[in-house]
């Protein structure tokens, strides 16, 4: 170890974020609660990107 803590960016976080964004986009067009799902999906993707930028994605 080089003294830096590594925060893993799990692939399931990216996958679930993408699924939430897709479901939210479909439900936004069709009747349903699309905007909250879209927001949750975007937040999940942002968290995954932040974890990756912090060094969790390096191998």
N, C-alpha and C positions, 0 to 999 in steps of 0.2 A: 504494500500500500504506500502511496505517496503522501499520506496525511490528509488527503481530501476525502470527505465522505461522499459516497456515490449514491444517488437517489435513482432507483430503477424506474424507467418509463415503460410500464407493462403494455404489451401490444393489445391486451383486451380493453384498455382505456381508449386507445385510438379506435378500435373496432366498435366499441359501444358508442363512442362519440359520433362516429360516422353514421351508425344505425339511427341514433336519436335525431341527427340532422335530417337524414332521409325521411324518417317517419314524420318528423315535424313539418317538413316541406310538403309532403303529401297531404297531411291533415290540415295544413294551412290553406291549401287549395280546396279540399273537400271539407264538408262540415265536420268540425271536431276541434279538439284543443291543440291546435298545431303550434301556436306561438310559444307556449311554455315548453313544449318538447324541443322546438327549435333552439330556444334559449339554453336549455340543459345540454343539448348536443354541442352547441358552440362552446359552452363553458368546459365540457369534458375535453374537447379538442384543444382548447387553450391551455388547460392544465397539463395535458400530455406534451404539448409543445414546450411549455415552460420547464417541465421535468427534463425533457430532452436537451434543452439549452443549458440547463444546469449541470449537465454531464452524465445523465443517466443512460443516454443512448450510446456512449463511447465504449468500444471494446478493444 
